[in-house]
Amino acid sequence: MRTRVAELLGVEFPICAFSHCRDVVAAVTNAGGFGVLGAVAHSPKRLETELSWIEEQTGGKPYGVDLLLPPKYVGAERGGIDATQVKELLPDEHRAFLEDLLARYDVPKPAEPPRAPLGGLNISPKGYEPLLDVAFAHDIRLVASALGPPPADLVDRAHSHDVLVAALAGTTAHARRHAAAGVDLIVAQGTEAGGHTGEVATMVLVPEVVDAVAPVPVLAAGGIARGRQIAAALALGAEGVWCGSVWLTTE
């Protein structure tokens, strides 16, 4: 388990725990893994509160932050995009699927908008730069880009703070673009993953990405929830794992 990723992150086990829940981030970090806080819908004030709490709970152990950092945008004002524009991009098939799902399982429509509405997602420089200011003011070890290769200025800024940069890839082509952007870690995320991902299965994707981006270390993601699956990921050439869905039902 003492892989290159474990050395880079400064942890005992190369198990990255992506979660929107600060308790999970702190618990996994304290157990010898590496917690990563999903903060795309956070305000700068909330992120400051969460990171301060995590650091109080973990006593200086390394942890990371995950944001949506796309290299290009649509809309005006430095690529800003609002909720209305996003909704207009959704295909009719997606809308029909969602309506059918809600009706089939008798899910009532909310009386009020959700706490973190679509318009609150920070996916433009105007939205995520204040979050990066907060993150780099704390003792984070890694910042992850969950949407495309990270912008060049972000990579330079992270490295100037001795912070590693990771990026998620659903195809080998994505992974090659991440490597060209200068990231330190690439997360090969198979279609078994619970979040936004591609159509290539984890067992197929991981060795392809490992071969394509060597010597950049790779984390395997997608359907990994037990020790046997971690062992399989290492056998495929990954140097650690990135888990998300497993924490949703973990006490």
C-alpha positions, 0 to 999 in steps of 0.5 A, a space after each residue: 500500500 506504500 505507493 508513490 501516491 501515498 508518498 506524494 500525499 503523505 498518507 499511510 493508505 492511498 485511499 482518497 475519499 471524495 465527499 461533500 460531508 466534512 465528517 467523512 473527510 475528517 474521519 478518513 484522513 484521521 484513519 490514514 487515508 486522504 479526505 477530499 471535500 467536494 466544494 463546488 456548491 460552497 460559498 467562500 464563507 462556508 468553505 472557510 468554515 468547513 476547512 477550518 473545522 476539518 483542520 481542527 479535527 485532523 490536527 494538520 493531517 493532509 487533505 484536499 479540495 475538489 472543484 469544477 475547474 473547466 478550461 473553457 466556458 460559455 456565456 459572458 463576463 469571463 465565461 459566466 454561466 447561469 442556471 437558465 443557460 444550463 437548463 436550456 442546454 439540457 436535451 428533451 430526453 433528459 427532461 423526460 427521463 427525470 419527470 418519469 423517474 419522479 413520477 414512477 417513485 412518487 417523489 414529490 416536487 420540493 416546495 422550495 428550491 434546493 439549498 444549493 441550486 444549479 445557479 450556485 455552482 461555481 464553474 466559471 473563474 468568477 465563481 471558483 477563484 474566490 474559493 481557490 483564494 480560501 483553499 490556498 489560504 489553508 493547509 491543503 495538500 491537493 486540489 482536484 479538477 472534476 471537469 476537464 483539464 485544469 487551467 494553466 494558471 491554476 496548475 502554476 498557482 497550486 505548485 507555487 503553494 506546494 499543492 498537488 493537482 489532480 484531474 478526473 478522466 473518463 477516457 484515455 483522451 481526457 487523461 492525455 489532456 490532463 497529463 499535457 496540462 501538467 497535473 500531478 495525479 490522474 483519476 481514471 473514473 470508470 462508468 461504475 462511478 456514481 458521479 459524472 463520468 463516461 461509458 468505459 468500465 473501470 477495469 478497461 479504463 484504468 490500465 489504458 490510462 496507466 499506459 497512456 500517461 506514464 509516468 504520471 501516477 493514476 488513481 482508479 475510481 468507479 465501483 471501488 468499495 472493498 479491499 479486494 477492489 483496491 487490490 485489483 486496482 493496484 494490479 491494473 497499474 493504479 497507485 491508489 483509489 478514489 472512492 465516492 459512493 461508498 461513503 454515502 452509506 458509511 457511518 
